[in-house]
Amino acid sequence: MLYRTVLFDLDGTLTDPKTGITRCIQYALSELGYQPPDANELLWCIGPPLKSSFSQLLQTSDDTLLEEAISLYRSRFSTIGLCENSLYPQIPETLKIIRAAGYQTFVATSKPQIYATRIIEYFDLAPLFDGVYGSELDGNRSVKGDLISYIIERESLLHSSVVMVGDRSHDIIGAKKNNIASIGVTYGYGSREELEAHKADLIADYPDEIPTLVSCCAARLYNRELGN
């Protein structure tokens, strides 16, 4: 049997981080003397690397200012924001089904690994993952394609047997860059149009659809290996 692995994005895929992320962005902008947008105007910031989001919000590429904004964001996120979060319905059950079917599971998020690990532990999801991977605090591996490549190398995975599950274009782009299968989810912060535009292999509208789609990816791989 082929070795099979599922990588899960965190924000917008396993958990809904809207309150924590938007409040921390608003806090950072306020501390810098800017008028922050309303929370619903910041939803596009959920998923992409934080530095990229602040660069657009502040209309600057000044590393000093961007690092100050990130530092302010993290000062609130590390103490308050990471708990302003909620699990999407059916996530624990979905993960249990996938693992019971014999798949390895890993978290693959652009969020710093130190925070991602705390969030997974906060929701008692640690037993349902073989590992949690995220970026470094200096921004290294915040690009999803680089992170996926790192996981594949560290875990000695076969590209052909890995599937990435995520809600944003960055997840699909990262999967394509590494020649792995991708499943987009529409219940997070990316639209079906966004996921289709970047050619997600399959799309789930609800978490409980993911196990079936993972099996479909495995079946496609099996048929490809047989030359069908």
Secondary structure, DSSP 8 states (H G I E B T S, - for coil): ----EEEE-SBTTTEE-HHHHHHHHHHHHHHTT-----GGGSGGGSSS-HHHHHHHHHT---HHHHHHHHHHHHHHHTTTGGGS-EE-TTHHHHHHHHHHTT-EEEEEEEEEHHHHHHHHHHTT-GGG-SEEEEE-TTSTT-SHHHHHHHHHHHTT--GGGEEEEESSHHHHHHHHHTT-EEEEESSSSS-HHHHHHTT-SEEESSGGGHHHHHHHHHHHHHHHHHT-
